[in-house]
Amino acid sequence: MELPDIGKRCVHPHCKQLDFLPLQCKCGKAFCSEHFIIHSQECELSKFLSDEELKTIDSVYVCSNLDCKERSIIPLICEKCKKHFCVKHRHLTECDEKTEEMLKIEKEKYAAPMRVFNAAKAAVDKQLESNLNEAKKKSKTRDLANKVQLMKIKNKATGSKSIPTADRLYFNITYAEKTTPVFVSSQWSLGRVIDAISQEMRLQNNNHKATEKKLKLFKKNDHTVISNNFSISLKSLLEDNIIIDGDSLVIEYVDNSDNI
């Protein structure tokens, strides 16, 4: 016995079956689930369906990309892996399934040349520093070596952007075998310079505490302390040739009782 008031018949000319849960297109026509998919590919009004509308369709395809949840009623099946991908990912996805070992080998393929490059660069930098240090020991080449080092430091140095360019002094600062190029102001006191350097190098600075170890600056070549007077200006140290622009210095913690 037919129940004509329940459900609707599919309007597809070759179907006409009574569907108790018909799918109605935005154009107003009702279809069974099979013919709704076919119709939706041609109907201009059904191109953009809401999530709720998609949920009512049995044959909904979810993108196979792990980071994508895009759903579609139109299958876009890859010929190689036979998986469905949305339009965004269908040409960006590699079809071959890769094991952890395969991924490890692939990563190593790209990482190995970088390690070789970094090792070669470190060796060249070390040799250049050695050559500069040797050149500084010779009076004929000392000034040129200092200029070369200053240019290298300027390209990488970090510091407060508020310091006028004319007041900037550049140094290579070494702590625990790590060297950081920095710039400070020639108008600052030695104490303020140490504060700025410790901030750039992320060092704990307890110079304001009487009982704690103090941070001090030393010449790298002979490890002589720059000064125990933190109030002296950097400009004065420069004028007295105790330091030079582009110098290599070492920052260290020393006991408060030490008078180095």
Salt bridges, closest charged atoms under 4 A:
GLU2 OE1 - ARG9 NH2 2.94
GLU44 OE1 - LYS47 NZ 3.29
ASP51 OD1 - ARG71 NH2 3.67
GLU52 OE2 - LYS55 NZ 3.45
GLU53 OE1 - LYS26 NZ 3.79
GLU94 OE1 - LYS98 NZ 2.71
GLU97 OE2 - LYS83 NZ 2.41
GLU106 OE1 - LYS98 NZ 2.65
GLU108 OE2 - ARG115 NH2 2.43
ASP125 OD2 - LYS121 NZ 2.99
GLU129 OE2 - LYS220 NZ 3.09
GLU134 OE2 - LYS137 NZ 3.48
ASP247 OD2 - LYS219 NZ 2.50
GLU252 OE2 - HIS223 NE2 2.97
ASP255 OD1 - LYS213 NZ 3.90
